[in-house]
Each structure stands twice: as structure tokens, then as C-alpha cells.
Amino acid sequence: MLTIAAFAIQFLWIWLIARKRQNWARWVTLIVTIVAVIGLALRIGTLLQANPASTIVRLIVTALWVVELYLLFTGDAPPWFATKGQAMVVEGAPASSNEV
């Protein structure tokens, strides 16, 4: 049951960021990731001694979170979040999906 709840929360969070363009969700993701990275850094020695394989997986997941943040705050992301409720014009792309 806990796994289903965690999946539902993750799905909702991705939907808020990717489909609803909720800028606050992007900033909350930044804060949560910073706290997670600090927490992992403070416990890395203990975690490696207790379960090295699990710790390596945690490090990989944390690295993916950092990549996610990079993508959320660079490139086309800031203007995309700024144009909430409007169509974003991308250079070289057709004006609408109905064009042939």
C-alpha cells in the first residue's frame, strides 16, 4: 500500500511540473533535493559500511536528481514555466500541430 501511495505522489508531482507548469513545485523540488543531498553527504560513511550496494544506488539516484534540477532550471525550462497557460513558440517548429 505504501508503494502505491509513493507512486501516486510521484505521479502527481511530475504532473504538476510537466503538465501544469507549477513553478512552486519546481522550487520545492530544489529544496527537497538540497536537503536530501546534505543528508546523504552527512551519512555517507555509515551507509557505505552498513550496505555498500544500497548506498551506491542512492548515490546514482541522487545524481539523477541533480541532473533533473539542472534540466528544470536551464535551457527552455525557465521560459516554459513563465508562459503558463500560453503556447510557447519554439524556433523552427510549426506554429500548431495541425500544420502539415
Phi, psi and omega in degrees: 000321179296323178296319179295319179296316179297318178297318180296319179294317178297318179298315179299317182296315178297320179297318179298319182281310188280325184255324183264353178054042180281104182298325179298325179294326177295317180289323176296322176299319177299312182296314180298320180293319178299315178298318180295318180295317179296315179299318178293320180296323181288334184249008188301319181297313179296318181294319179296322178290320183288314183204091184299320183295315179296323180293321178296319177297318177298319179297319179295315179298318179296321177297321177294325176297320179295320176297318177303315179296319178302314181291329180287339186242004180232174175064230182278354185295310181302313178294329180294318177291329181288336183262037180304127178084359179238158175281132179268131180270125178251130181300133178086352180264150177298152183294328177218161181284353180275348180287149180257000000 
